[in-house]
Amino acid sequence: MGSSVLLVNVLILTLLLDSTVLSYPLTWDSFKNDTGVPNIVSREEWGARSPVQRVPLPVTPTPYVVIHHGGIPKYCHDQKTCSAIVRSYQNYHMDDHGWFDIGYSFVIGEDGNVYEGRGWDYVGAHAPGYNSQSIGICVIGDFSDFLPNKAALKALNALIDYGVSLGKISESYHVLGHRQAKNTLCPGDEFYKYVVTHPRWTSNPIPIAAVTTTSTETNTLVNVIR
């Protein structure tokens, strides 16, 4: 009898962890990276437009990782659907904001894939004061009331570890949520509660001075910062 109850409890826990809707108080340690190198879908594979211009990151390896959510209750669990959403992000950023490209360095779907945005080497357009010293990672969806699923959280963890192994993210990096750089709800209340459980989360991030440039994108929102 006891073993049957235990088995049922294990099955319930497994279903909860694998479900699309995860909720606090799960912590970063619940999804430690055990996936090795994340599966990164290239720009060509998701159908990206060519960037108008690229500005190399002046600070590398980057000392910060900034976490975002898409902020729109639109989700995906396969590469085709996720790719379409990433394209919609890029179109919005380029056509509505006049930016050079999609603003994020990488985008993660609940299919467990990582979608290459501006990548490891170029200034993003995602967090005021941190664009030239951070990697900006966005998870597709709105996570105000619940967490991204297990596949997305594991991919997020794996991507950061991979960036450190490549020498693109500093070994002494800090994590922050988008709301720490700008007056915004991003990355959503429940997701932000999760972000602050990261061992390298900082309550006191320090932005750097803007890097002067005459580009259309950076003039729009004061130099290279967003």
VOFIKOL-460669 format. One line per field, with one value per residue: residue number from 1; chain; x, y, z of N, C-alpha, C, CB in turn. Coordinates in steps of 0.1 Angstrom, whole numbers, padded with zeros to 4 digits. Glycine has a CB too. Example, Ala and Ser with C-alpha at 12.3 -4.5 7.8 and 13.67 -1.06 7.14 Angstrom:
2
resi	c(1,2) .
chain	c(A,A) .
n.east	c(0132,0128) .
n.north	c(-0057,-0022) .
n.up	c(0078,0071) .
ca.east	c(0123,0137) .
ca.north	c(-0045,-0011) .
ca.up	c(0078,0071) .
c.east	c(0132,0129) .
c.north	c(-0033,0000) .
c.up	c(0078,0079) .
cb.east	c(0113,0141) .
cb.north	c(-0045,-0006) .
cb.up	c(0090,0057) .
END
This chain:
226
resi	c(1,2,3,4,5,6,7,8,9,10,11,12,13,14,15,16,17,18,19,20,21,22,23,24,25,26,27,28,29,30,31,32,33,34,35,36,37,38,39,40,41,42,43,44,45,46,47,48,49,50,51,52,53,54,55,56,57,58,59,60,61,62,63,64,65,66,67,68,69,70,71,72,73,74,75,76,77,78,79,80,81,82,83,84,85,86,87,88,89,90,91,92,93,94,95,96,97,98,99,100,101,102,103,104,105,106,107,108,109,110,111,112,113,114,115,116,117,118,119,120,121,122,123,124,125,126,127,128,129,130,131,132,133,134,135,136,137,138,139,140,141,142,143,144,145,146,147,148,149,150,151,152,153,154,155,156,157,158,159,160,161,162,163,164,165,166,167,168,169,170,171,172,173,174,175,176,177,178,179,180,181,182,183,184,185,186,187,188,189,190,191,192,193,194,195,196,197,198,199,200,201,202,203,204,205,206,207,208,209,210,211,212,213,214,215,216,217,218,219,220,221,222,223,224,225,226) .
chain	c(A,A,A,A,A,A,A,A,A,A,A,A,A,A,A,A,A,A,A,A,A,A,A,A,A,A,A,A,A,A,A,A,A,A,A,A,A,A,A,A,A,A,A,A,A,A,A,A,A,A,A,A,A,A,A,A,A,A,A,A,A,A,A,A,A,A,A,A,A,A,A,A,A,A,A,A,A,A,A,A,A,A,A,A,A,A,A,A,A,A,A,A,A,A,A,A,A,A,A,A,A,A,A,A,A,A,A,A,A,A,A,A,A,A,A,A,A,A,A,A,A,A,A,A,A,A,A,A,A,A,A,A,A,A,A,A,A,A,A,A,A,A,A,A,A,A,A,A,A,A,A,A,A,A,A,A,A,A,A,A,A,A,A,A,A,A,A,A,A,A,A,A,A,A,A,A,A,A,A,A,A,A,A,A,A,A,A,A,A,A,A,A,A,A,A,A,A,A,A,A,A,A,A,A,A,A,A,A,A,A,A,A,A,A,A,A,A,A,A,A,A,A,A,A,A,A) .
n.east	c(0008,0019,0040,0026,0013,0035,0044,0024,0026,0051,0046,0027,0043,0061,0045,0037,0061,0067,0046,0030,0024,0040,0046,0057,0068,0091,0126,0157,0175,0160,0160,0186,0213,0215,0216,0237,0252,0230,0203,0206,0188,0195,0196,0191,0176,0153,0142,0151,0151,0176,0199,0198,0221,0251,0264,0294,0298,0312,0321,0334,0342,0307,0295,0269,0237,0206,0172,0142,0106,0083,0060,0035,0006,0012,0021,0044,0052,0066,0091,0083,0061,0073,0093,0078,0067,0091,0099,0078,0084,0108,0099,0083,0101,0118,0102,0082,0096,0119,0144,0177,0174,0160,0156,0167,0194,0191,0163,0140,0120,0091,0094,0119,0140,0166,0166,0185,0192,0204,0227,0259,0278,0271,0258,0227,0192,0176,0177,0179,0210,0224,0228,0252,0268,0258,0241,0210,0182,0152,0122,0097,0063,0039,0046,0035,0018,0025,0052,0076,0077,0092,0110,0118,0130,0151,0165,0172,0189,0209,0218,0230,0251,0265,0273,0291,0311,0320,0333,0319,0302,0310,0328,0322,0297,0266,0230,0201,0167,0146,0130,0146,0162,0146,0114,0092,0070,0082,0103,0077,0057,0057,0077,0098,0101,0112,0136,0151,0160,0182,0216,0234,0220,0217,0209,0217,0226,0249,0248,0265,0282,0268,0277,0289,0274,0264,0242,0210,0193,0204,0204,0177,0169,0188,0219,0236,0220,0190) .
n.north	c(-0012,0012,0016,0019,0043,0060,0057,0069,0095,0102,0101,0121,0144,0143,0149,0174,0189,0186,0199,0226,0248,0261,0270,0294,0283,0272,0270,0283,0263,0240,0234,0227,0228,0201,0194,0197,0212,0237,0234,0254,0273,0285,0319,0317,0294,0300,0319,0346,0382,0401,0420,0456,0469,0461,0463,0457,0442,0461,0453,0424,0392,0393,0410,0408,0391,0395,0389,0383,0383,0376,0390,0388,0369,0345,0314,0286,0253,0239,0239,0252,0268,0284,0297,0313,0331,0343,0356,0374,0390,0401,0416,0434,0448,0459,0472,0487,0499,0507,0496,0480,0453,0423,0428,0412,0391,0363,0341,0321,0292,0273,0249,0241,0249,0272,0303,0320,0354,0385,0374,0363,0383,0410,0442,0446,0455,0459,0464,0493,0509,0486,0472,0472,0457,0432,0400,0395,0377,0363,0347,0332,0343,0352,0356,0364,0352,0326,0302,0297,0266,0234,0226,0251,0264,0248,0251,0278,0278,0261,0276,0299,0287,0276,0299,0309,0289,0293,0317,0340,0350,0364,0346,0355,0365,0384,0381,0397,0409,0423,0444,0456,0473,0490,0508,0486,0457,0434,0406,0396,0389,0363,0350,0366,0363,0338,0343,0358,0339,0329,0320,0339,0362,0397,0424,0449,0460,0475,0500,0510,0539,0553,0543,0562,0568,0574,0562,0554,0537,0539,0566,0570,0560,0572,0569,0537,0525,0510) .
n.up	c(0000,0009,-0009,-0033,-0029,-0027,-0054,-0068,-0059,-0069,-0096,-0098,-0091,-0112,-0134,-0127,-0129,-0156,-0168,-0186,-0172,-0146,-0112,-0088,-0055,-0070,-0076,-0091,-0087,-0091,-0117,-0127,-0149,-0170,-0195,-0212,-0241,-0253,-0277,-0303,-0325,-0356,-0371,-0398,-0398,-0384,-0400,-0401,-0407,-0424,-0404,-0400,-0392,-0373,-0341,-0325,-0293,-0268,-0244,-0233,-0220,-0212,-0183,-0173,-0174,-0187,-0180,-0197,-0205,-0232,-0228,-0240,-0242,-0258,-0268,-0274,-0286,-0304,-0330,-0354,-0348,-0327,-0342,-0358,-0340,-0330,-0353,-0355,-0333,-0341,-0364,-0351,-0335,-0355,-0374,-0360,-0339,-0352,-0349,-0353,-0355,-0342,-0307,-0286,-0274,-0275,-0278,-0261,-0265,-0254,-0264,-0258,-0273,-0282,-0297,-0320,-0317,-0317,-0309,-0295,-0298,-0303,-0296,-0279,-0278,-0254,-0226,-0208,-0203,-0200,-0224,-0238,-0222,-0216,-0220,-0235,-0227,-0237,-0229,-0246,-0243,-0217,-0185,-0160,-0142,-0139,-0143,-0170,-0189,-0179,-0200,-0212,-0190,-0184,-0207,-0206,-0184,-0194,-0216,-0204,-0190,-0211,-0225,-0206,-0208,-0233,-0231,-0235,-0217,-0186,-0160,-0135,-0137,-0133,-0127,-0137,-0137,-0163,-0153,-0134,-0148,-0161,-0159,-0159,-0162,-0170,-0162,-0158,-0129,-0115,-0129,-0123,-0096,-0096,-0110,-0092,-0075,-0085,-0080,-0088,-0090,-0087,-0066,-0069,-0096,-0118,-0141,-0172,-0187,-0216,-0249,-0274,-0305,-0339,-0350,-0364,-0348,-0322,-0316,-0314,-0289,-0270,-0275,-0272,-0254,-0240) .
ca.east	c(0000,0028,0048,0016,0011,0047,0045,0014,0031,0062,0040,0021,0054,0067,0035,0037,0074,0066,0035,0033,0022,0048,0044,0065,0081,0102,0138,0166,0182,0151,0163,0200,0217,0220,0213,0249,0251,0216,0200,0204,0182,0202,0188,0186,0166,0140,0138,0153,0155,0190,0200,0202,0235,0255,0275,0301,0298,0325,0325,0333,0329,0298,0293,0255,0226,0193,0161,0129,0096,0078,0049,0023,0002,0012,0031,0047,0058,0073,0100,0076,0053,0082,0100,0069,0066,0103,0098,0069,0092,0118,0092,0078,0112,0124,0092,0075,0106,0130,0157,0185,0172,0153,0163,0173,0205,0186,0149,0138,0106,0088,0098,0132,0150,0171,0166,0196,0188,0217,0238,0269,0289,0266,0250,0213,0183,0166,0177,0186,0222,0231,0229,0266,0275,0250,0234,0196,0175,0138,0114,0084,0051,0037,0048,0031,0011,0031,0065,0078,0077,0105,0119,0123,0138,0164,0173,0177,0201,0220,0224,0239,0263,0272,0279,0303,0321,0325,0340,0311,0297,0320,0326,0317,0285,0254,0217,0190,0154,0145,0124,0157,0168,0136,0101,0084,0066,0090,0098,0065,0059,0061,0090,0108,0104,0121,0149,0159,0165,0195,0227,0242,0212,0221,0199,0224,0234,0255,0249,0277,0279,0264,0287,0284,0273,0255,0233,0195,0188,0209,0199,0163,0168,0199,0231,0234,0212,0176) .
ca.north	c(0000,0024,0017,0024,0057,0066,0057,0079,0108,0104,0104,0135,0153,0143,0156,0189,0194,0186,0206,0239,0258,0259,0281,0296,0286,0265,0279,0280,0250,0230,0231,0228,0224,0187,0191,0200,0223,0238,0234,0268,0274,0297,0329,0312,0283,0305,0328,0360,0392,0406,0432,0468,0472,0454,0470,0448,0444,0467,0446,0409,0385,0403,0408,0406,0384,0402,0380,0390,0375,0383,0399,0386,0355,0337,0304,0277,0241,0233,0248,0260,0279,0293,0305,0323,0341,0350,0365,0385,0399,0409,0425,0445,0456,0466,0480,0496,0507,0512,0491,0473,0439,0418,0434,0402,0382,0350,0339,0307,0287,0262,0237,0238,0254,0286,0309,0331,0368,0392,0365,0365,0393,0423,0450,0443,0466,0452,0469,0506,0509,0472,0466,0470,0448,0421,0391,0396,0364,0364,0335,0335,0341,0361,0349,0372,0344,0313,0301,0289,0252,0228,0226,0264,0268,0240,0257,0290,0275,0256,0287,0307,0279,0275,0312,0310,0280,0299,0329,0351,0355,0363,0336,0362,0373,0386,0380,0406,0409,0435,0455,0463,0483,0499,0507,0476,0445,0423,0394,0390,0387,0350,0346,0374,0356,0327,0349,0363,0327,0325,0323,0351,0374,0409,0434,0462,0460,0489,0503,0518,0550,0550,0543,0572,0564,0582,0553,0557,0529,0543,0579,0569,0558,0577,0561,0523,0519,0509) .
ca.up	c(0000,0010,-0022,-0043,-0026,-0031,-0068,-0073,-0056,-0078,-0109,-0098,-0091,-0126,-0143,-0124,-0134,-0170,-0173,-0192,-0161,-0134,-0104,-0076,-0052,-0076,-0077,-0101,-0085,-0095,-0131,-0129,-0163,-0172,-0209,-0220,-0250,-0257,-0291,-0308,-0338,-0362,-0377,-0411,-0396,-0380,-0410,-0397,-0417,-0422,-0396,-0407,-0388,-0361,-0333,-0317,-0279,-0263,-0231,-0234,-0217,-0206,-0169,-0170,-0182,-0184,-0183,-0202,-0212,-0244,-0224,-0248,-0239,-0270,-0264,-0285,-0281,-0315,-0337,-0365,-0341,-0320,-0352,-0363,-0329,-0330,-0365,-0351,-0324,-0350,-0372,-0342,-0331,-0366,-0381,-0351,-0332,-0360,-0344,-0363,-0355,-0329,-0296,-0277,-0279,-0277,-0274,-0258,-0266,-0245,-0271,-0253,-0282,-0281,-0311,-0321,-0320,-0320,-0306,-0284,-0300,-0308,-0287,-0281,-0276,-0245,-0212,-0207,-0195,-0200,-0237,-0242,-0212,-0212,-0230,-0231,-0230,-0236,-0230,-0253,-0235,-0206,-0173,-0149,-0133,-0138,-0149,-0182,-0186,-0176,-0211,-0213,-0179,-0185,-0218,-0201,-0176,-0202,-0224,-0196,-0187,-0224,-0227,-0198,-0213,-0246,-0228,-0239,-0204,-0175,-0150,-0123,-0142,-0125,-0134,-0133,-0145,-0171,-0144,-0126,-0157,-0167,-0153,-0167,-0155,-0175,-0170,-0152,-0115,-0111,-0135,-0116,-0083,-0100,-0114,-0080,-0068,-0092,-0071,-0092,-0091,-0079,-0063,-0071,-0108,-0121,-0156,-0176,-0195,-0230,-0259,-0284,-0319,-0346,-0357,-0362,-0337,-0309,-0314,-0310,-0274,-0263,-0277,-0274,-0243,-0242) .
c.east	c(0009,0035,0039,0014,0023,0048,0036,0020,0043,0056,0034,0032,0060,0058,0036,0050,0074,0055,0039,0032,0029,0046,0054,0060,0092,0114,0147,0173,0173,0153,0177,0203,0222,0218,0226,0247,0236,0215,0197,0200,0188,0192,0182,0175,0153,0134,0139,0155,0170,0190,0203,0217,0238,0266,0281,0300,0312,0330,0323,0344,0320,0296,0278,0247,0213,0181,0148,0119,0090,0067,0036,0019,0001,0024,0034,0054,0064,0081,0093,0069,0062,0089,0091,0067,0079,0104,0089,0076,0101,0110,0087,0090,0118,0114,0085,0085,0117,0144,0164,0180,0163,0162,0171,0185,0200,0171,0147,0123,0104,0089,0112,0143,0154,0172,0176,0190,0200,0229,0248,0277,0284,0257,0235,0205,0172,0166,0185,0198,0230,0233,0243,0274,0267,0245,0219,0189,0160,0131,0100,0072,0050,0037,0046,0025,0016,0045,0065,0079,0091,0115,0126,0133,0152,0172,0179,0190,0212,0226,0234,0252,0272,0279,0292,0314,0327,0334,0332,0304,0308,0317,0320,0304,0274,0241,0208,0178,0153,0139,0135,0164,0159,0123,0092,0080,0074,0101,0086,0067,0063,0074,0101,0111,0113,0135,0158,0164,0179,0207,0235,0233,0217,0210,0204,0232,0238,0256,0261,0273,0276,0277,0282,0285,0263,0244,0218,0190,0192,0205,0185,0161,0181,0211,0227,0225,0198,0170) .
c.north	c(0012,0026,0023,0039,0065,0068,0068,0093,0112,0108,0118,0146,0154,0151,0171,0195,0195,0194,0220,0249,0254,0271,0282,0288,0277,0275,0275,0267,0238,0225,0233,0222,0210,0184,0193,0212,0225,0238,0248,0268,0287,0307,0324,0302,0289,0316,0343,0369,0396,0419,0444,0471,0463,0462,0460,0452,0450,0460,0431,0402,0395,0400,0405,0398,0390,0392,0388,0379,0383,0393,0398,0372,0347,0327,0294,0265,0233,0243,0257,0271,0289,0302,0316,0335,0349,0360,0377,0395,0408,0419,0437,0454,0465,0476,0490,0505,0513,0507,0483,0459,0435,0423,0424,0395,0369,0350,0324,0303,0276,0248,0232,0242,0268,0291,0321,0344,0376,0384,0370,0378,0407,0429,0448,0456,0461,0458,0482,0505,0496,0466,0463,0462,0436,0412,0391,0384,0366,0350,0339,0333,0352,0353,0357,0363,0330,0313,0295,0275,0247,0229,0240,0268,0260,0246,0270,0288,0270,0267,0296,0300,0278,0288,0314,0301,0285,0312,0341,0358,0353,0352,0342,0370,0374,0385,0391,0405,0423,0447,0462,0473,0493,0497,0499,0464,0433,0419,0388,0387,0374,0346,0354,0368,0345,0332,0353,0351,0323,0329,0335,0363,0385,0419,0448,0462,0474,0491,0510,0529,0546,0551,0552,0566,0573,0574,0557,0550,0536,0558,0580,0568,0561,0567,0546,0517,0519,0509) .
c.up	c(0000,-0003,-0033,-0041,-0031,-0046,-0074,-0070,-0065,-0092,-0109,-0099,-0105,-0135,-0140,-0130,-0149,-0176,-0178,-0182,-0149,-0125,-0093,-0064,-0058,-0078,-0088,-0100,-0089,-0109,-0135,-0143,-0163,-0187,-0218,-0229,-0255,-0272,-0296,-0323,-0345,-0368,-0390,-0409,-0392,-0389,-0407,-0409,-0414,-0413,-0404,-0404,-0376,-0354,-0324,-0302,-0275,-0251,-0233,-0227,-0210,-0191,-0164,-0179,-0177,-0189,-0186,-0204,-0223,-0240,-0231,-0245,-0251,-0268,-0276,-0279,-0293,-0323,-0347,-0358,-0334,-0330,-0357,-0353,-0329,-0342,-0362,-0342,-0332,-0358,-0363,-0339,-0343,-0372,-0372,-0343,-0340,-0356,-0355,-0365,-0343,-0318,-0288,-0283,-0283,-0272,-0272,-0259,-0256,-0252,-0266,-0262,-0279,-0295,-0311,-0325,-0325,-0317,-0295,-0285,-0303,-0297,-0290,-0279,-0267,-0231,-0211,-0197,-0195,-0213,-0241,-0232,-0208,-0224,-0225,-0236,-0227,-0238,-0236,-0244,-0225,-0194,-0160,-0138,-0131,-0145,-0162,-0179,-0183,-0187,-0213,-0202,-0179,-0197,-0214,-0193,-0184,-0211,-0217,-0194,-0200,-0227,-0219,-0203,-0226,-0243,-0232,-0227,-0193,-0165,-0137,-0127,-0131,-0133,-0129,-0142,-0152,-0162,-0136,-0135,-0162,-0159,-0162,-0158,-0159,-0165,-0164,-0137,-0111,-0116,-0127,-0103,-0085,-0103,-0102,-0072,-0074,-0082,-0075,-0095,-0083,-0077,-0066,-0084,-0111,-0136,-0159,-0185,-0209,-0239,-0271,-0298,-0326,-0354,-0355,-0350,-0324,-0306,-0310,-0295,-0267,-0264,-0278,-0263,-0246,-0228) .
cb.east	c(-0009,0037,0054,0003,0008,0059,0041,0000,0037,0071,0029,0013,0065,0069,0021,0037,0085,0065,0024,0023,0007,0063,0030,0065,0083,0098,0145,0177,0186,0136,0154,0208,0227,0213,0202,0252,0260,0211,0189,0217,0166,0211,0196,0198,0171,0140,0123,0165,0146,0197,0210,0193,0237,0260,0268,0315,0295,0324,0317,0332,0331,0285,0298,0248,0227,0192,0159,0132,0085,0072,0054,0025,-0011,0014,0026,0056,0048,0063,0111,0067,0044,0092,0104,0055,0064,0115,0093,0056,0100,0125,0080,0072,0123,0129,0081,0067,0112,0130,0155,0199,0186,0151,0154,0163,0216,0194,0139,0143,0103,0073,0098,0133,0145,0185,0151,0206,0181,0217,0246,0278,0296,0258,0253,0209,0177,0169,0183,0177,0219,0222,0222,0272,0279,0237,0240,0190,0182,0132,0112,0083,0051,0023,0062,0021,-0003,0022,0074,0091,0071,0103,0112,0112,0131,0161,0163,0167,0197,0214,0212,0233,0260,0262,0270,0300,0314,0314,0354,0300,0283,0321,0340,0328,0279,0255,0211,0195,0142,0135,0113,0167,0175,0134,0095,0092,0051,0097,0109,0060,0046,0050,0091,0104,0090,0116,0147,0150,0156,0197,0237,0250,0197,0233,0195,0232,0225,0269,0236,0287,0290,0254,0291,0293,0269,0262,0235,0188,0192,0224,0200,0156,0163,0196,0241,0246,0215,0172) .
cb.north	c(0000,0022,0004,0016,0060,0059,0043,0077,0108,0092,0093,0136,0149,0129,0150,0190,0186,0171,0208,0242,0261,0255,0282,0312,0286,0259,0279,0291,0249,0234,0240,0220,0234,0177,0200,0188,0222,0252,0224,0276,0275,0292,0342,0305,0273,0311,0325,0361,0404,0409,0430,0480,0487,0440,0482,0446,0431,0482,0452,0405,0372,0402,0420,0420,0368,0416,0370,0397,0371,0373,0413,0389,0356,0346,0296,0283,0233,0225,0241,0251,0273,0285,0296,0317,0334,0341,0357,0380,0390,0399,0419,0439,0448,0456,0471,0488,0498,0527,0481,0474,0430,0403,0441,0392,0381,0339,0344,0304,0283,0264,0239,0223,0253,0286,0314,0326,0375,0406,0362,0354,0388,0421,0466,0433,0472,0438,0458,0517,0513,0463,0474,0484,0457,0425,0376,0408,0352,0374,0328,0326,0328,0369,0343,0383,0344,0302,0293,0294,0244,0214,0222,0274,0265,0225,0259,0298,0264,0245,0295,0311,0265,0272,0324,0306,0266,0302,0329,0346,0348,0377,0329,0371,0366,0399,0366,0421,0407,0433,0449,0452,0476,0496,0521,0471,0442,0427,0384,0378,0390,0340,0350,0389,0351,0319,0362,0371,0315,0332,0311,0347,0371,0416,0433,0465,0455,0490,0510,0509,0560,0560,0529,0585,0549,0591,0539,0552,0515,0542,0588,0558,0544,0579,0563,0515,0527,0496) .
cb.up	c(0012,0021,-0026,-0042,-0011,-0026,-0074,-0065,-0041,-0079,-0112,-0085,-0081,-0131,-0140,-0109,-0129,-0175,-0162,-0203,-0159,-0137,-0098,-0072,-0038,-0090,-0063,-0102,-0071,-0094,-0140,-0119,-0169,-0163,-0214,-0229,-0263,-0252,-0295,-0306,-0338,-0373,-0379,-0418,-0385,-0366,-0413,-0387,-0416,-0436,-0384,-0402,-0385,-0364,-0325,-0321,-0271,-0261,-0219,-0249,-0210,-0214,-0161,-0169,-0179,-0191,-0171,-0215,-0201,-0253,-0225,-0263,-0232,-0283,-0252,-0296,-0274,-0324,-0344,-0373,-0331,-0312,-0364,-0366,-0316,-0331,-0378,-0345,-0313,-0359,-0378,-0330,-0326,-0377,-0387,-0342,-0321,-0361,-0332,-0359,-0354,-0329,-0288,-0273,-0268,-0270,-0286,-0244,-0280,-0240,-0286,-0251,-0297,-0274,-0314,-0331,-0308,-0313,-0319,-0283,-0312,-0321,-0288,-0271,-0289,-0245,-0203,-0201,-0181,-0191,-0247,-0244,-0200,-0205,-0229,-0238,-0222,-0247,-0216,-0266,-0229,-0208,-0172,-0153,-0137,-0144,-0139,-0190,-0197,-0172,-0224,-0214,-0165,-0188,-0230,-0193,-0165,-0211,-0230,-0183,-0182,-0235,-0224,-0183,-0216,-0255,-0234,-0249,-0200,-0168,-0147,-0117,-0154,-0117,-0132,-0134,-0136,-0182,-0136,-0121,-0168,-0182,-0151,-0179,-0157,-0188,-0170,-0160,-0108,-0116,-0150,-0115,-0077,-0112,-0123,-0071,-0068,-0105,-0071,-0105,-0087,-0086,-0048,-0059,-0120,-0114,-0161,-0183,-0195,-0235,-0264,-0283,-0320,-0356,-0353,-0375,-0338,-0308,-0327,-0317,-0271,-0249,-0266,-0275,-0230,-0250) .
END
